[in-house]
Amino acid sequence: MTTNTGTKAAVKQSNNKVSTAQQESNARAQSLELTPAADIHETKDGAVIYIDLPGVSKDSLDINMDSDVLTIKGGVNLNTPDDLNPTYMDVHAGFYSRKFTLSSELDSAKIDANLKNGVLKLEIPRSEKHKPRKIEVKVA
């Protein structure tokens, strides 16, 4: 993860635990909770988060804000054909889950999300009161 920050980070990653669902009795693959890789870039205008979500479609992607926590979840199904009975599979299906805590400097009401080629790009602008501004000097 790449993070460009000053002394105070505008986006912090929350602790995530990787867990596995109960194994199926027929020795088929298990369903996994996966933590996707993320890159965070901060600029004077806000923050951009890139999250790797291979195999996740727009329809199975869920992005929510609750207070200051941004949660991203996306389901992956490898769609094993019914007539294929594998001897062993590591993963049959799973889901990605990642949480970020946003600072009050960012305007969570204006998040722009785009999914392209398995990469989710979230653009989060700074709130107007936290954007750098030039102060005009007046002559008295």
A tleap script that builds the chain and sets N, CA, C and O, in Angstrom:
source leaprc.protein.ff14SB
mol = sequence {
  NMET THR THR ASN THR GLY THR LYS ALA ALA
  VAL LYS GLN SER ASN ASN LYS VAL SER THR
  ALA GLN GLN GLU SER ASN ALA ARG ALA GLN
  SER LEU GLU LEU THR PRO ALA ALA ASP ILE
  HIE GLU THR LYS ASP GLY ALA VAL ILE TYR
  ILE ASP LEU PRO GLY VAL SER LYS ASP SER
  LEU ASP ILE ASN MET ASP SER ASP VAL LEU
  THR ILE LYS GLY GLY VAL ASN LEU ASN THR
  PRO ASP ASP LEU ASN PRO THR TYR MET ASP
  VAL HIE ALA GLY PHE TYR SER ARG LYS PHE
  THR LEU SER SER GLU LEU ASP SER ALA LYS
  ILE ASP ALA ASN LEU LYS ASN GLY VAL LEU
  LYS LEU GLU ILE PRO ARG SER GLU LYS HIE
  LYS PRO ARG LYS ILE GLU VAL LYS VAL CALA
}
set mol.1.N position { 0.848 -1.163 0.000 }
set mol.1.CA position { 0.000 0.000 0.000 }
set mol.1.C position { 0.891 1.222 0.000 }
set mol.1.O position { 1.846 1.296 0.774 }
set mol.2.N position { 0.597 2.165 -0.842 }
set mol.2.CA position { 1.337 3.409 -0.926 }
set mol.2.C position { 0.496 4.507 -0.308 }
set mol.2.O position { -0.657 4.702 -0.692 }
set mol.3.N position { 1.057 5.214 0.634 }
set mol.3.CA position { 0.326 6.302 1.272 }
set mol.3.C position { 1.186 7.545 1.259 }
set mol.3.O position { 2.306 7.538 1.771 }
set mol.4.N position { 0.666 8.615 0.676 }
set mol.4.CA position { 1.354 9.899 0.690 }
set mol.4.C position { 0.634 10.755 1.709 }
set mol.4.O position { -0.502 11.172 1.485 }
set mol.5.N position { 1.289 11.020 2.831 }
set mol.5.CA position { 0.626 11.791 3.867 }
set mol.5.C position { 1.545 12.827 4.437 }
set mol.5.O position { 2.767 12.754 4.310 }
set mol.6.N position { 0.931 13.791 5.066 }
set mol.6.CA position { 1.671 14.761 5.854 }
set mol.6.C position { 1.722 14.234 7.271 }
set mol.6.O position { 1.885 13.032 7.483 }
set mol.7.N position { 1.586 15.114 8.237 }
set mol.7.CA position { 1.638 14.684 9.618 }
set mol.7.C position { 0.338 14.031 10.057 }
set mol.7.O position { 0.327 13.271 11.026 }
set mol.8.N position { -0.748 14.311 9.368 }
set mol.8.CA position { -2.050 13.782 9.755 }
set mol.8.C position { -2.679 13.083 8.555 }
set mol.8.O position { -2.975 13.723 7.546 }
set mol.9.N position { -2.881 11.786 8.660 }
set mol.9.CA position { -3.434 11.033 7.540 }
set mol.9.C position { -4.928 11.277 7.419 }
set mol.9.O position { -5.647 11.246 8.417 }
set mol.10.N position { -5.400 11.522 6.199 }
set mol.10.CA position { -6.821 11.742 5.963 }
set mol.10.C position { -7.576 10.427 5.856 }
set mol.10.O position { -8.777 10.377 6.120 }
set mol.11.N position { -6.874 9.352 5.467 }
set mol.11.CA position { -7.490 8.039 5.337 }
set mol.11.C position { -6.650 7.048 6.116 }
set mol.11.O position { -5.437 6.976 5.923 }
set mol.12.N position { -7.273 6.290 6.983 }
set mol.12.CA position { -6.570 5.266 7.745 }
set mol.12.C position { -7.249 3.940 7.489 }
set mol.12.O position { -8.476 3.859 7.442 }
set mol.13.N position { -6.442 2.890 7.323 }
set mol.13.CA position { -7.054 1.591 7.134 }
set mol.13.C position { -7.445 1.012 8.479 }
set mol.13.O position { -6.719 1.149 9.464 }
set mol.14.N position { -8.594 0.367 8.512 }
set mol.14.CA position { -9.063 -0.279 9.723 }
set mol.14.C position { -8.520 -1.694 9.763 }
set mol.14.O position { -8.154 -2.252 8.728 }
set mol.15.N position { -8.468 -2.271 10.939 }
set mol.15.CA position { -7.993 -3.644 11.069 }
set mol.15.C position { -8.981 -4.586 10.408 }
set mol.15.O position { -10.188 -4.504 10.637 }
set mol.16.N position { -8.452 -5.483 9.584 }
set mol.16.CA position { -9.269 -6.502 8.927 }
set mol.16.C position { -8.732 -7.864 9.315 }
set mol.16.O position { -7.520 -8.056 9.420 }
set mol.17.N position { -9.625 -8.800 9.525 }
set mol.17.CA position { -9.225 -10.166 9.812 }
set mol.17.C position { -9.586 -11.014 8.607 }
set mol.17.O position { -10.667 -10.867 8.037 }
set mol.18.N position { -8.678 -11.905 8.219 }
set mol.18.CA position { -8.967 -12.843 7.147 }
set mol.18.C position { -9.530 -14.091 7.803 }
set mol.18.O position { -8.894 -14.673 8.681 }
set mol.19.N position { -10.715 -14.506 7.386 }
set mol.19.CA position { -11.333 -15.676 7.988 }
set mol.19.C position { -11.841 -16.599 6.896 }
set mol.19.O position { -12.036 -16.176 5.757 }
set mol.20.N position { -12.052 -17.851 7.244 }
set mol.20.CA position { -12.597 -18.816 6.291 }
set mol.20.C position { -13.943 -19.300 6.790 }
set mol.20.O position { -14.170 -19.410 7.995 }
set mol.21.N position { -14.825 -19.584 5.861 }
set mol.21.CA position { -16.132 -20.138 6.223 }
set mol.21.C position { -15.949 -21.619 6.535 }
set mol.21.O position { -14.894 -22.190 6.259 }
set mol.22.N position { -16.957 -22.228 7.100 }
set mol.22.CA position { -16.851 -23.651 7.407 }
set mol.22.C position { -16.687 -24.433 6.121 }
set mol.22.O position { -17.304 -24.122 5.102 }
set mol.23.N position { -15.829 -25.474 6.183 }
set mol.23.CA position { -15.616 -26.311 5.006 }
set mol.23.C position { -16.857 -27.145 4.751 }
set mol.23.O position { -17.526 -27.603 5.677 }
set mol.24.N position { -17.142 -27.326 3.485 }
set mol.24.CA position { -18.285 -28.142 3.116 }
set mol.24.C position { -17.928 -29.603 3.326 }
set mol.24.O position { -16.772 -29.994 3.169 }
set mol.25.N position { -18.905 -30.399 3.675 }
set mol.25.CA position { -18.638 -31.798 4.005 }
set mol.25.C position { -18.233 -32.618 2.790 }
set mol.25.O position { -17.629 -33.679 2.947 }
set mol.26.N position { -18.544 -32.163 1.597 }
set mol.26.CA position { -18.195 -32.918 0.400 }
set mol.26.C position { -16.789 -32.596 -0.111 }
set mol.26.O position { -16.463 -32.936 -1.248 }
set mol.27.N position { -15.962 -31.957 0.692 }
set mol.27.CA position { -14.568 -31.641 0.370 }
set mol.27.C position { -14.429 -30.672 -0.798 }
set mol.27.O position { -13.347 -30.546 -1.372 }
set mol.28.N position { -15.514 -29.987 -1.155 }
set mol.28.CA position { -15.390 -28.933 -2.160 }
set mol.28.C position { -14.711 -27.746 -1.516 }
set mol.28.O position { -14.447 -27.756 -0.313 }
set mol.29.N position { -14.433 -26.754 -2.278 }
set mol.29.CA position { -13.679 -25.598 -1.783 }
set mol.29.C position { -14.449 -24.821 -0.747 }
set mol.29.O position { -15.665 -24.956 -0.612 }
set mol.30.N position { -13.730 -24.017 -0.030 }
set mol.30.CA position { -14.334 -23.179 0.989 }
set mol.30.C position { -14.526 -21.764 0.457 }
set mol.30.O position { -13.947 -21.372 -0.556 }
set mol.31.N position { -15.344 -21.026 1.161 }
set mol.31.CA position { -15.579 -19.633 0.829 }
set mol.31.C position { -14.680 -18.800 1.737 }
set mol.31.O position { -14.616 -19.033 2.944 }
set mol.32.N position { -13.988 -17.831 1.151 }
set mol.32.CA position { -13.016 -17.048 1.910 }
set mol.32.C position { -13.385 -15.579 1.970 }
set mol.32.O position { -13.960 -15.036 1.028 }
set mol.33.N position { -13.051 -14.938 3.083 }
set mol.33.CA position { -13.090 -13.487 3.168 }
set mol.33.C position { -11.683 -13.006 2.851 }
set mol.33.O position { -10.727 -13.363 3.540 }
set mol.34.N position { -11.561 -12.204 1.821 }
set mol.34.CA position { -10.260 -11.752 1.347 }
set mol.34.C position { -10.097 -10.263 1.593 }
set mol.34.O position { -11.054 -9.500 1.461 }
set mol.35.N position { -8.894 -9.847 1.951 }
set mol.35.CA position { -8.598 -8.428 2.116 }
set mol.35.C position { -7.889 -7.950 0.849 }
set mol.35.O position { -6.757 -8.358 0.590 }
set mol.36.N position { -8.531 -7.099 0.063 }
set mol.36.CA position { -7.920 -6.662 -1.191 }
set mol.36.C position { -6.782 -5.666 -0.954 }
set mol.36.O position { -6.781 -4.917 0.023 }
set mol.37.N position { -5.826 -5.679 -1.863 }
set mol.37.CA position { -4.729 -4.707 -1.821 }
set mol.37.C position { -5.283 -3.330 -2.153 }
set mol.37.O position { -6.209 -3.197 -2.953 }
set mol.38.N position { -4.706 -2.306 -1.531 }
set mol.38.CA position { -5.178 -0.938 -1.761 }
set mol.38.C position { -3.997 0.020 -1.800 }
set mol.38.O position { -3.016 -0.157 -1.077 }
set mol.39.N position { -4.099 1.022 -2.640 }
set mol.39.CA position { -3.143 2.123 -2.698 }
set mol.39.C position { -3.911 3.399 -2.377 }
set mol.39.O position { -4.991 3.639 -2.917 }
set mol.40.N position { -3.345 4.212 -1.493 }
set mol.40.CA position { -3.983 5.468 -1.101 }
set mol.40.C position { -3.055 6.613 -1.465 }
set mol.40.O position { -1.880 6.618 -1.096 }
set mol.41.N position { -3.594 7.585 -2.193 }
set mol.41.CA position { -2.827 8.759 -2.585 }
set mol.41.C position { -3.561 9.991 -2.078 }
set mol.41.O position { -4.746 10.172 -2.359 }
set mol.42.N position { -2.865 10.829 -1.340 }
set mol.42.CA position { -3.457 12.074 -0.870 }
set mol.42.C position { -2.870 13.235 -1.653 }
set mol.42.O position { -1.668 13.295 -1.913 }
set mol.43.N position { -3.753 14.153 -2.019 }
set mol.43.CA position { -3.341 15.355 -2.733 }
set mol.43.C position { -3.949 16.555 -2.014 }
set mol.43.O position { -4.684 16.402 -1.039 }
set mol.44.N position { -3.634 17.742 -2.504 }
set mol.44.CA position { -4.229 18.947 -1.903 }
set mol.44.C position { -5.733 18.993 -2.130 }
set mol.44.O position { -6.446 19.669 -1.388 }
set mol.45.N position { -6.229 18.281 -3.147 }
set mol.45.CA position { -7.655 18.284 -3.459 }
set mol.45.C position { -8.446 17.182 -2.761 }
set mol.45.O position { -9.676 17.227 -2.747 }
set mol.46.N position { -7.762 16.189 -2.178 }
set mol.46.CA position { -8.469 15.094 -1.520 }
set mol.46.C position { -7.644 13.829 -1.484 }
set mol.46.O position { -6.421 13.872 -1.349 }
set mol.47.N position { -8.326 12.695 -1.608 }
set mol.47.CA position { -7.655 11.394 -1.574 }
set mol.47.C position { -8.213 10.525 -2.690 }
set mol.47.O position { -9.382 10.632 -3.059 }
set mol.48.N position { -7.353 9.664 -3.217 }
set mol.48.CA position { -7.751 8.677 -4.217 }
set mol.48.C position { -7.321 7.319 -3.682 }
set mol.48.O position { -6.170 7.128 -3.287 }
set mol.49.N position { -8.264 6.376 -3.673 }
set mol.49.CA position { -7.975 5.026 -3.218 }
set mol.49.C position { -8.186 4.077 -4.388 }
set mol.49.O position { -9.246 4.084 -5.015 }
set mol.50.N position { -7.179 3.260 -4.684 }
set mol.50.CA position { -7.276 2.211 -5.692 }
set mol.50.C position { -7.333 0.882 -4.951 }
set mol.50.O position { -6.465 0.594 -4.127 }
set mol.51.N position { -8.350 0.068 -5.239 }
set mol.51.CA position { -8.522 -1.211 -4.564 }
set mol.51.C position { -8.623 -2.308 -5.618 }
set mol.51.O position { -9.445 -2.228 -6.531 }
set mol.52.N position { -7.779 -3.337 -5.486 }
set mol.52.CA position { -7.783 -4.464 -6.418 }
set mol.52.C position { -8.916 -5.421 -6.058 }
set mol.52.O position { -8.927 -5.995 -4.969 }
set mol.53.N position { -9.866 -5.589 -6.972 }
set mol.53.CA position { -11.014 -6.472 -6.757 }
set mol.53.C position { -11.220 -7.384 -7.970 }
set mol.53.O position { -12.264 -7.306 -8.617 }
set mol.54.N position { -10.249 -8.248 -8.293 }
set mol.54.CA position { -10.410 -9.105 -9.467 }
set mol.54.C position { -11.593 -10.055 -9.309 }
set mol.54.O position { -11.782 -10.664 -8.256 }
set mol.55.N position { -12.381 -10.169 -10.369 }
set mol.55.CA position { -13.522 -11.069 -10.371 }
set mol.55.C position { -14.787 -10.491 -9.782 }
set mol.55.O position { -15.808 -11.177 -9.741 }
set mol.56.N position { -14.755 -9.239 -9.321 }
set mol.56.CA position { -15.934 -8.609 -8.725 }
set mol.56.C position { -16.649 -7.799 -9.804 }
set mol.56.O position { -16.035 -6.990 -10.500 }
set mol.57.N position { -17.956 -8.030 -9.931 }
set mol.57.CA position { -18.744 -7.261 -10.897 }
set mol.57.C position { -19.381 -6.064 -10.194 }
set mol.57.O position { -19.426 -6.000 -8.965 }
set mol.58.N position { -19.863 -5.131 -10.983 }
set mol.58.CA position { -20.523 -3.950 -10.432 }
set mol.58.C position { -21.730 -4.350 -9.582 }
set mol.58.O position { -22.004 -3.731 -8.554 }
set mol.59.N position { -22.446 -5.385 -10.015 }
set mol.59.CA position { -23.651 -5.815 -9.316 }
set mol.59.C position { -23.357 -6.437 -7.949 }
set mol.59.O position { -24.199 -6.381 -7.053 }
set mol.60.N position { -22.174 -7.027 -7.780 }
set mol.60.CA position { -21.856 -7.660 -6.492 }
set mol.60.C position { -21.009 -6.750 -5.595 }
set mol.60.O position { -20.541 -7.176 -4.539 }
set mol.61.N position { -20.816 -5.500 -6.017 }
set mol.61.CA position { -20.013 -4.550 -5.254 }
set mol.61.C position { -20.915 -3.713 -4.352 }
set mol.61.O position { -21.955 -3.217 -4.787 }
set mol.62.N position { -20.511 -3.562 -3.099 }
set mol.62.CA position { -21.282 -2.798 -2.125 }
set mol.62.C position { -20.342 -1.825 -1.423 }
set mol.62.O position { -19.372 -2.240 -0.791 }
set mol.63.N position { -20.634 -0.517 -1.536 }
set mol.63.CA position { -19.813 0.527 -0.911 }
set mol.63.C position { -20.721 1.328 0.006 }
set mol.63.O position { -21.746 1.854 -0.427 }
set mol.64.N position { -20.337 1.418 1.287 }
set mol.64.CA position { -21.160 2.111 2.277 }
set mol.64.C position { -20.330 3.035 3.138 }
set mol.64.O position { -19.148 2.789 3.381 }
set mol.65.N position { -20.967 4.114 3.600 }
set mol.65.CA position { -20.389 5.020 4.584 }
set mol.65.C position { -21.259 4.948 5.832 }
set mol.65.O position { -22.480 5.080 5.750 }
set mol.66.N position { -20.637 4.740 6.979 }
set mol.66.CA position { -21.343 4.766 8.253 }
set mol.66.C position { -20.492 5.591 9.198 }
set mol.66.O position { -19.399 5.178 9.586 }
set mol.67.N position { -20.996 6.753 9.565 }
set mol.67.CA position { -20.216 7.745 10.324 }
set mol.67.C position { -18.994 8.095 9.495 }
set mol.67.O position { -19.132 8.660 8.410 }
set mol.68.N position { -17.798 7.773 9.981 }
set mol.68.CA position { -16.577 8.093 9.237 }
set mol.68.C position { -15.905 6.849 8.669 }
set mol.68.O position { -14.751 6.915 8.247 }
set mol.69.N position { -16.614 5.700 8.649 }
set mol.69.CA position { -16.036 4.444 8.161 }
set mol.69.C position { -16.578 4.114 6.780 }
set mol.69.O position { -17.786 3.983 6.584 }
set mol.70.N position { -15.660 3.982 5.825 }
set mol.70.CA position { -15.974 3.589 4.452 }
set mol.70.C position { -15.756 2.080 4.350 }
set mol.70.O position { -14.660 1.591 4.625 }
set mol.71.N position { -16.798 1.340 3.956 }
set mol.71.CA position { -16.719 -0.116 3.849 }
set mol.71.C position { -16.940 -0.531 2.406 }
set mol.71.O position { -17.898 -0.103 1.761 }
set mol.72.N position { -16.034 -1.376 1.905 }
set mol.72.CA position { -16.125 -1.901 0.548 }
set mol.72.C position { -16.231 -3.411 0.649 }
set mol.72.O position { -15.403 -4.054 1.293 }
set mol.73.N position { -17.263 -3.986 0.003 }
set mol.73.CA position { -17.440 -5.440 -0.042 }
set mol.73.C position { -17.787 -5.832 -1.466 }
set mol.73.O position { -18.527 -5.126 -2.151 }
set mol.74.N position { -17.254 -6.954 -1.906 }
set mol.74.CA position { -17.554 -7.434 -3.241 }
set mol.74.C position { -17.458 -8.938 -3.306 }
set mol.74.O position { -16.495 -9.527 -2.815 }
set mol.75.N position { -18.456 -9.566 -3.914 }
set mol.75.CA position { -18.484 -11.024 -4.017 }
set mol.75.C position { -17.797 -11.537 -5.264 }
set mol.75.O position { -17.849 -10.917 -6.326 }
set mol.76.N position { -17.151 -12.686 -5.111 }
set mol.76.CA position { -16.484 -13.364 -6.229 }
set mol.76.C position { -17.029 -14.779 -6.289 }
set mol.76.O position { -17.068 -15.475 -5.274 }
set mol.77.N position { -17.449 -15.208 -7.468 }
set mol.77.CA position { -17.881 -16.582 -7.662 }
set mol.77.C position { -17.140 -17.125 -8.871 }
set mol.77.O position { -17.223 -16.563 -9.964 }
set mol.78.N position { -16.422 -18.208 -8.676 }
set mol.78.CA position { -15.613 -18.760 -9.761 }
set mol.78.C position { -16.430 -19.581 -10.748 }
set mol.78.O position { -15.893 -20.069 -11.743 }
set mol.79.N position { -17.728 -19.739 -10.482 }
set mol.79.CA position { -18.653 -20.406 -11.404 }
set mol.79.C position { -18.122 -21.726 -11.935 }
set mol.79.O position { -17.936 -21.886 -13.141 }
set mol.80.N position { -17.881 -22.657 -11.051 }
set mol.80.CA position { -17.453 -23.990 -11.459 }
set mol.80.C position { -18.629 -24.672 -12.148 }
set mol.80.O position { -19.718 -24.738 -11.578 }
set mol.81.N position { -18.430 -25.178 -13.360 }
set mol.81.CA position { -19.534 -25.847 -14.064 }
set mol.81.C position { -20.070 -27.027 -13.248 }
set mol.81.O position { -19.314 -27.721 -12.567 }
set mol.82.N position { -21.390 -27.242 -13.329 }
set mol.82.CA position { -22.025 -28.306 -12.559 }
set mol.82.C position { -21.515 -29.689 -12.934 }
set mol.82.O position { -21.452 -30.580 -12.088 }
set mol.83.N position { -21.150 -29.872 -14.208 }
set mol.83.CA position { -20.686 -31.195 -14.633 }
set mol.83.C position { -19.211 -31.448 -14.291 }
set mol.83.O position { -18.698 -32.541 -14.532 }
set mol.84.N position { -18.539 -30.453 -13.739 }
set mol.84.CA position { -17.142 -30.602 -13.333 }
set mol.84.C position { -17.117 -30.906 -11.837 }
set mol.84.O position { -17.591 -30.112 -11.025 }
set mol.85.N position { -16.568 -32.044 -11.487 }
set mol.85.CA position { -16.483 -32.430 -10.088 }
set mol.85.C position { -15.008 -32.513 -9.711 }
set mol.85.O position { -14.415 -33.590 -9.767 }
set mol.86.N position { -14.416 -31.393 -9.330 }
set mol.86.CA position { -12.981 -31.386 -9.045 }
set mol.86.C position { -12.643 -32.225 -7.813 }
set mol.86.O position { -13.437 -32.341 -6.880 }
set mol.87.N position { -11.468 -32.792 -7.837 }
set mol.87.CA position { -10.983 -33.553 -6.694 }
set mol.87.C position { -10.674 -32.622 -5.537 }
set mol.87.O position { -10.928 -32.944 -4.377 }
set mol.88.N position { -10.121 -31.461 -5.868 }
set mol.88.CA position { -9.759 -30.496 -4.831 }
set mol.88.C position { -9.789 -29.088 -5.415 }
set mol.88.O position { -9.347 -28.863 -6.541 }
set mol.89.N position { -10.316 -28.142 -4.634 }
set mol.89.CA position { -10.287 -26.727 -5.011 }
set mol.89.C position { -9.948 -25.926 -3.768 }
set mol.89.O position { -10.510 -26.183 -2.704 }
set mol.90.N position { -9.042 -24.958 -3.872 }
set mol.90.CA position { -8.727 -24.095 -2.733 }
set mol.90.C position { -9.855 -23.114 -2.451 }
set mol.90.O position { -10.268 -22.937 -1.305 }
set mol.91.N position { -10.342 -22.486 -3.498 }
set mol.91.CA position { -11.375 -21.468 -3.325 }
set mol.91.C position { -12.482 -21.704 -4.340 }
set mol.91.O position { -12.216 -21.817 -5.536 }
set mol.92.N position { -13.712 -21.778 -3.872 }
set mol.92.CA position { -14.853 -21.904 -4.770 }
set mol.92.C position { -15.532 -20.546 -4.941 }
set mol.92.O position { -15.925 -20.161 -6.042 }
set mol.93.N position { -15.653 -19.854 -3.852 }
set mol.93.CA position { -16.255 -18.526 -3.867 }
set mol.93.C position { -15.698 -17.752 -2.688 }
set mol.93.O position { -15.155 -18.325 -1.744 }
set mol.94.N position { -15.840 -16.469 -2.761 }
set mol.94.CA position { -15.345 -15.666 -1.657 }
set mol.94.C position { -15.843 -14.244 -1.792 }
set mol.94.O position { -16.602 -13.907 -2.701 }
set mol.95.N position { -15.402 -13.434 -0.876 }
set mol.95.CA position { -15.759 -12.030 -0.962 }
set mol.95.C position { -14.617 -11.195 -0.402 }
set mol.95.O position { -13.893 -11.596 0.509 }
set mol.96.N position { -14.495 -10.020 -0.993 }
set mol.96.CA position { -13.510 -9.051 -0.536 }
set mol.96.C position { -14.183 -8.124 0.467 }
set mol.96.O position { -15.357 -7.783 0.322 }
set mol.97.N position { -13.437 -7.726 1.474 }
set mol.97.CA position { -13.951 -6.786 2.450 }
set mol.97.C position { -12.808 -5.914 2.947 }
set mol.97.O position { -11.749 -6.415 3.324 }
set mol.98.N position { -13.033 -4.609 2.943 }
set mol.98.CA position { -12.007 -3.669 3.402 }
set mol.98.C position { -12.695 -2.448 3.996 }
set mol.98.O position { -13.708 -1.985 3.472 }
set mol.99.N position { -12.144 -1.926 5.091 }
set mol.99.CA position { -12.691 -0.735 5.746 }
set mol.99.C position { -11.610 0.319 5.882 }
set mol.99.O position { -10.440 0.018 6.119 }
set mol.100.N position { -12.039 1.570 5.724 }
set mol.100.CA position { -11.155 2.714 5.887 }
set mol.100.C position { -11.865 3.743 6.763 }
set mol.100.O position { -13.073 3.947 6.641 }
set mol.101.N position { -11.116 4.379 7.634 }
set mol.101.CA position { -11.653 5.462 8.443 }
set mol.101.C position { -11.250 6.776 7.793 }
set mol.101.O position { -10.064 7.058 7.622 }
set mol.102.N position { -12.248 7.577 7.431 }
set mol.102.CA position { -11.991 8.844 6.749 }
set mol.102.C position { -11.942 9.978 7.765 }
set mol.102.O position { -12.716 10.013 8.721 }
set mol.103.N position { -11.029 10.888 7.540 }
set mol.103.CA position { -10.931 12.057 8.407 }
set mol.103.C position { -12.054 13.037 8.069 }
set mol.103.O position { -12.658 12.965 6.999 }
set mol.104.N position { -12.316 13.935 8.982 }
set mol.104.CA position { -13.349 14.949 8.747 }
set mol.104.C position { -12.923 15.940 7.664 }
set mol.104.O position { -13.742 16.732 7.198 }
set mol.105.N position { -11.654 15.905 7.259 }
set mol.105.CA position { -11.172 16.777 6.184 }
set mol.105.C position { -11.774 16.396 4.839 }
set mol.105.O position { -11.839 17.224 3.930 }
set mol.106.N position { -12.220 15.134 4.704 }
set mol.106.CA position { -12.747 14.654 3.438 }
set mol.106.C position { -14.266 14.740 3.415 }
set mol.106.O position { -14.923 14.586 4.444 }
set mol.107.N position { -14.819 14.989 2.223 }
set mol.107.CA position { -16.259 15.127 2.038 }
set mol.107.C position { -16.819 13.790 1.556 }
set mol.107.O position { -16.835 13.510 0.357 }
set mol.108.N position { -17.273 12.975 2.495 }
set mol.108.CA position { -17.749 11.632 2.157 }
set mol.108.C position { -19.033 11.653 1.338 }
set mol.108.O position { -19.381 10.640 0.731 }
set mol.109.N position { -19.738 12.760 1.302 }
set mol.109.CA position { -20.972 12.871 0.510 }
set mol.109.C position { -20.676 12.993 -0.984 }
set mol.109.O position { -21.580 12.841 -1.805 }
set mol.110.N position { -19.433 13.264 -1.342 }
set mol.110.CA position { -19.082 13.478 -2.749 }
set mol.110.C position { -18.110 12.433 -3.284 }
set mol.110.O position { -17.337 12.724 -4.197 }
set mol.111.N position { -18.134 11.219 -2.729 }
set mol.111.CA position { -17.242 10.153 -3.197 }
set mol.111.C position { -17.664 9.715 -4.591 }
set mol.111.O position { -18.847 9.493 -4.851 }
set mol.112.N position { -16.692 9.592 -5.482 }
set mol.112.CA position { -16.923 9.118 -6.848 }
set mol.112.C position { -16.262 7.750 -6.971 }
set mol.112.O position { -15.070 7.613 -6.695 }
set mol.113.N position { -17.025 6.729 -7.386 }
set mol.113.CA position { -16.515 5.365 -7.487 }
set mol.113.C position { -16.595 4.863 -8.924 }
set mol.113.O position { -17.633 4.978 -9.575 }
set mol.114.N position { -15.478 4.300 -9.415 }
set mol.114.CA position { -15.426 3.721 -10.752 }
set mol.114.C position { -14.735 2.366 -10.684 }
set mol.114.O position { -13.678 2.234 -10.067 }
set mol.115.N position { -15.339 1.345 -11.328 }
set mol.115.CA position { -14.768 0.000 -11.385 }
set mol.115.C position { -14.378 -0.290 -12.822 }
set mol.115.O position { -15.217 -0.259 -13.723 }
set mol.116.N position { -13.090 -0.573 -13.030 }
set mol.116.CA position { -12.609 -0.856 -14.386 }
set mol.116.C position { -11.508 -1.905 -14.306 }
set mol.116.O position { -10.532 -1.739 -13.574 }
set mol.117.N position { -11.672 -2.986 -15.064 }
set mol.117.CA position { -10.681 -4.058 -15.149 }
set mol.117.C position { -10.264 -4.586 -13.779 }
set mol.117.O position { -9.085 -4.850 -13.543 }
set mol.118.N position { -11.228 -4.737 -12.882 }
set mol.118.CA position { -10.949 -5.305 -11.572 }
set mol.118.C position { -10.324 -4.357 -10.573 }
set mol.118.O position { -9.904 -4.782 -9.497 }
set mol.119.N position { -10.255 -3.077 -10.910 }
set mol.119.CA position { -9.694 -2.081 -9.989 }
set mol.119.C position { -10.769 -1.039 -9.689 }
set mol.119.O position { -11.309 -0.405 -10.595 }
set mol.120.N position { -11.066 -0.877 -8.404 }
set mol.120.CA position { -12.011 0.137 -7.964 }
set mol.120.C position { -11.241 1.403 -7.637 }
set mol.120.O position { -10.283 1.378 -6.865 }
set mol.121.N position { -11.669 2.517 -8.232 }
set mol.121.CA position { -11.035 3.812 -7.974 }
set mol.121.C position { -12.052 4.677 -7.242 }
set mol.121.O position { -13.132 4.963 -7.759 }
set mol.122.N position { -11.689 5.090 -6.029 }
set mol.122.CA position { -12.532 5.967 -5.234 }
set mol.122.C position { -11.860 7.328 -5.138 }
set mol.122.O position { -10.728 7.432 -4.664 }
set mol.123.N position { -12.545 8.363 -5.581 }
set mol.123.CA position { -12.035 9.722 -5.466 }
set mol.123.C position { -12.851 10.432 -4.389 }
set mol.123.O position { -14.073 10.547 -4.488 }
set mol.124.N position { -12.149 10.903 -3.362 }
set mol.124.CA position { -12.812 11.535 -2.224 }
set mol.124.C position { -12.258 12.953 -2.098 }
set mol.124.O position { -11.103 13.133 -1.712 }
set mol.125.N position { -13.074 13.962 -2.420 }
set mol.125.CA position { -12.573 15.341 -2.360 }
set mol.125.C position { -12.467 15.845 -0.924 }
set mol.125.O position { -13.166 15.373 -0.027 }
set mol.126.N position { -11.584 16.808 -0.731 }
set mol.126.CA position { -11.510 17.497 0.562 }
set mol.126.C position { -12.733 18.391 0.704 }
set mol.126.O position { -13.254 18.905 -0.286 }
set mol.127.N position { -13.183 18.570 1.928 }
set mol.127.CA position { -14.271 19.515 2.147 }
set mol.127.C position { -13.721 20.916 1.882 }
set mol.127.O position { -12.528 21.166 2.055 }
set mol.128.N position { -14.584 21.806 1.469 }
set mol.128.CA position { -14.161 23.154 1.065 }
set mol.128.C position { -13.367 23.869 2.149 }
set mol.128.O position { -12.397 24.562 1.843 }
set mol.129.N position { -13.756 23.715 3.401 }
set mol.129.CA position { -13.064 24.439 4.467 }
set mol.129.C position { -11.652 23.908 4.720 }
set mol.129.O position { -10.861 24.571 5.390 }
set mol.130.N position { -11.322 22.719 4.195 }
set mol.130.CA position { -9.996 22.149 4.391 }
set mol.130.C position { -9.107 22.242 3.147 }
set mol.130.O position { -7.952 21.816 3.177 }
set mol.131.N position { -9.639 22.795 2.062 }
set mol.131.CA position { -8.829 22.962 0.855 }
set mol.131.C position { -7.898 24.150 1.023 }
set mol.131.O position { -8.261 25.148 1.646 }
set mol.132.N position { -6.703 24.041 0.470 }
set mol.132.CA position { -5.791 25.193 0.530 }
set mol.132.C position { -6.406 26.370 -0.233 }
set mol.132.O position { -7.052 26.188 -1.265 }
set mol.133.N position { -6.202 27.536 0.275 }
set mol.133.CA position { -6.715 28.728 -0.419 }
set mol.133.C position { -5.726 29.865 -0.281 }
set mol.133.O position { -4.935 29.916 0.660 }
set mol.134.N position { -5.786 30.751 -1.215 }
set mol.134.CA position { -4.906 31.903 -1.210 }
set mol.134.C position { -5.635 33.051 -0.502 }
set mol.134.O position { -6.814 33.306 -0.747 }
set mol.135.N position { -4.923 33.713 0.355 }
set mol.135.CA position { -5.476 34.852 1.081 }
set mol.135.C position { -5.010 36.125 0.420 }
set mol.135.O position { -3.815 36.376 0.263 }
set mol.136.N position { -5.994 36.927 0.037 }
set mol.136.CA position { -5.684 38.173 -0.660 }
set mol.136.C position { -5.214 39.227 0.348 }
set mol.136.O position { -5.792 39.401 1.421 }
set mol.137.N position { -4.162 39.908 -0.036 }
set mol.137.CA position { -3.616 40.986 0.802 }
set mol.137.C position { -4.186 42.303 0.289 }
set mol.137.O position { -4.128 42.591 -0.906 }
set mol.138.N position { -4.735 43.094 1.198 }
set mol.138.CA position { -5.303 44.398 0.829 }
set mol.138.C position { -4.363 45.497 1.254 }
set mol.138.O position { -3.694 45.390 2.282 }
set mol.139.N position { -4.310 46.532 0.485 }
set mol.139.CA position { -3.488 47.688 0.814 }
set mol.139.C position { -4.362 48.689 1.573 }
set mol.139.O position { -5.458 49.034 1.131 }
set mol.140.N position { -3.863 49.142 2.707 }
set mol.140.CA position { -4.664 50.070 3.528 }
set mol.140.C position { -4.391 51.504 3.151 }
set mol.140.O position { -4.973 52.417 3.735 }
savepdb mol mol.pdb
quit
